[in-house]
Amino acid sequence: MTLDQQNIVTPTAAQCKRRAKEILAIDGLRLSLILCTLLYLTFFVGGIYMVECAFSAVPWAELYEQNILLHFAWLAIVLAIEACVLVFALLPMSYGAAMIFHGAAMGRKEPLSQLFFAFGSARNYRRTFGVMARLLILPAATLGVCTLLVLLGKGTNSPWLVLLMFFIDALLLLTVSLICCRDDAVLALAYRCPDARVCDLFAASHRITKSAWRKLFLFKLSFWLWTLLSVASLGLLTILHALPYFTIAHALFTGVSDEPNLSE
């Protein structure tokens, strides 16, 4: 199916959440999603831990005292290694995990090997890296700016300036969250149209969500209670229920479907 053949449906939030619960009740599907999440987290934590071990193995204090240029050179090398692990290994794996969850939204149990889809060929890698990089570059840059603003505010020791920086951060995050709603249908389209170009996926997503981005934003906010409970459970509830439930419901709510109506 091509991007132009994708229909736009308007399911309600209640319909999507009810359908997500029905899908998760399919035998073995919830377990498959939990295993996918655990496998991804294993590689994610393992990659970060490997970099941290390399970081702690460098005698930073001695290097700083002996040669400050050598100190910063080693720091740049370690940060570059960490960036490579995150960007070139874990980012493409995020695409594979998303495809497993979007397959589940259609009632399909994808194999866990789909997590490593990006590493199957150079074409797969270019596609997955292109999609995930475009999805995450704006949120990542925004978080970096927000962190910098908070640090600048704390450095001045002025409570009013700190409050102002937090207000600017909140406004900036809200604005970027609304803008990113335009890309909410990208992963659903990528699953349904595996041969489509990256630029076409984003153009189609912008077309589909043009009149629904406010509803998409409010739909995400409707899961605030699950977010709080996930934090309170130290992430356990996220793995067991909240993440599969939200991802499937969100995939349905994007309105991308080859069916005439979700409730039929």
Order of alpha helices (4+ residues) and beta strands (2+ residues): beta-alpha-alpha-alpha-alpha-alpha-alpha-alpha-alpha-alpha-alpha-alpha-alpha-beta
